[in-house]
Amino acid sequence: MSSNSNDVKVALKIQHYKTVPFEPGSWNVDAKSLMAKLGAKPPAMFQKVCPTQMLMVQGVSLEISFGGDAKTAFDQDYKKTVQGGGGISVFGFRIGASGSSSEENESHGNTWDSSSGVLTINAENSRGSANVLAVMGEIVSA
């Protein structure tokens, strides 16, 4: 595979998205006062984050473009693996066989265009469902 970072480009596409705020209730723990009471002194490299909202998405797809030596190498690997009955995972999106002995169906749709060097992965979405793509928050200081 090519070591040139310009040979691989990834585009994340989303059809619908919405941020959903978390509304603290009685379950919410005041992390600042709790850490002060406990005298907790975790290593300085660990930042504590309080979740404030999440990013919900539907209709996620990835478009990965290969160029140069990466295009040739991926084309060979794709044909050998996926078209040969195996599977691969790209950023957690499985395509091809699942690797399970009890079921061998794809989890996501995909198309590989060897002439242009573009792999498109369309995340499987059940009707009326969404995926959590990110959880966002505020850094909590003790």
Secondary structure, DSSP 8 states (H G I E B T S, - for coil): ----GGGEEEEEEEEEEEEEE----TT---HHHHHHHHT----TT--EEEEEEEEEEEEEEEEEEE-HHHHHHHHHHHHHHTTTT-EEEETTEEEE--S-SS----SEEEEEETTTTEEEEEE---TT--EEEEEEEEEE--
